Amino acid sequence: MSEKVLVVTTETIAGYHVVETMGEVFGLTTRSRNLVSSVGQSLKTIVGGEIKGYTKLQDTARDEAIDRLKTAAAKVDANAVLMMRFDSSSGAIGDSVAAYGTAVRIKKDID
């Protein structure tokens, strides 16, 4: 069901209009880093370069946050999320990612 939720970073969707606004929805995840990645990060800060383990961690966390956002929107019977944004932070526990936006029901415009 959540795979049918359209997520956009824009305020409008071409060819559609909003018929109902459900409100703000969130998709949250926190991923912990492993010891190898943490050691790798420390070494990379000395020599420079991409930390591929962290890049993969960020990709995975982002995808999971969007999936959870879609699920939250589907639970309130929305079929789209407008103005989606990300927020992230790193801490002692791990890296947190929040995806958030406005859950709405949209309908295709009549030509």
CORLINVEN-V424506 format. One record per helix or strand of 3 or more residues. SS is the DSSP state (helix for helix, strand for strand). FROM is the first residue (numbers start at 0). LEN is the number of residues. If there is no record, write none. Layout:
ss->[SS/SS]
from->[FROM/FROM]
len->[LEN/LEN]
This chain:
ss->[helix/strand/helix/helix/strand/strand]
from->[1/15/34/51/79/94]
len->[3/16/13/24/11/14]
